[in-house]
């Protein structure tokens, strides 16, 4: 890893956060082949990604969503809250509406899907660095078309029981489940809806008319 200094005024410095080693390495090598790109940091978990970004202040931070310790969306939140000049770009396989909505709230500069052609990715990075905000067309369509409810019937039972502010113990009693099972269901709900807590999960479900 090198320091965060640009080799020239036209060079775009980039950090990458991707927990799959092979993909991380391949993406780093691919981007570094471009004359105007310089990869200065590579992390395999969200905590290290944020440390790299805070220290190196790259022009672009490419972030996967699901990583150990902190998600790419968590890191994007930190970039926004810290008012860094770094532009956050989510690069993911997830086209879920809930993830996209949270990314928009974090004011990411790009939300791109991993199956896009490499030349399109390069062009989008340059456009984002130039000041554009780019969202994958599939994500924009999902915003208007709406997603199917990703929750199982049992997860919906738990979320409905949580809607009135019930404790885990009360939810367990209402749904005839153990408290541990309720906690597991809640964790699955938060993951599927990209929600940070019960209130946010309930809000997302209501907005999509699942509740």
C-alpha positions, 0 to 999 in steps of 0.5 A: 500500500502506498501513501495517499499522494497523487502522482499528478493532478489528473490521477484519481486515487482509489481505495477498495473495500471488498471481503472476497480476496480474489475479487479484491485483487482482480479489481485492484489490478484492473483499475491500476492498469488505467493511466489515470487511476491509482489504487492506494488502499485495499481492505477486506473488512469495513473497519479497515476500509474506514481506517484507510479512507480516514488516513489516505483520503482518496478521491474515490472509495469503492465499497462492497455492502456485506463485509465483516465488522462494518458494511459498505453502507456503514462506511458510506455513512461515516464518510458523509458524517465526516465531510470528507472529500472522498466520493463513496461508490457502492459496488455490489451484487445487491439490487435490493430497494432497501439497500439502495434507499439507505445508500441514498440517505448516506449520500453516496456518489455512485451505486453500481452493480458488479455485473456491469462491463469493466469499461462502463465501470471505468467511465462511471468512476471518471464521471463520478470524480467529475462531479456526477452522481450515478446510480445503476438503472436497475436500481432506479427502476426498482425504486418505481416498480417496488420490490416483493416482500423479502420476509418470510411469513414467520419474520412478518409475524415477528415484525408485526408483533414488534410494531407496537413496541413490544419487548423481545419477551413479549414478542416471543409470547405473542408468536409462541417462539423462544426469545432466542428465536425472536432475536434470530428472526429480528437479525434476519429482518434487519439484514434483509431490509438493510435496517439498523433497528426495529423502528427502521425495519418497521418504517421500511415495511410500512413504506412498501405496504408490507405492514 
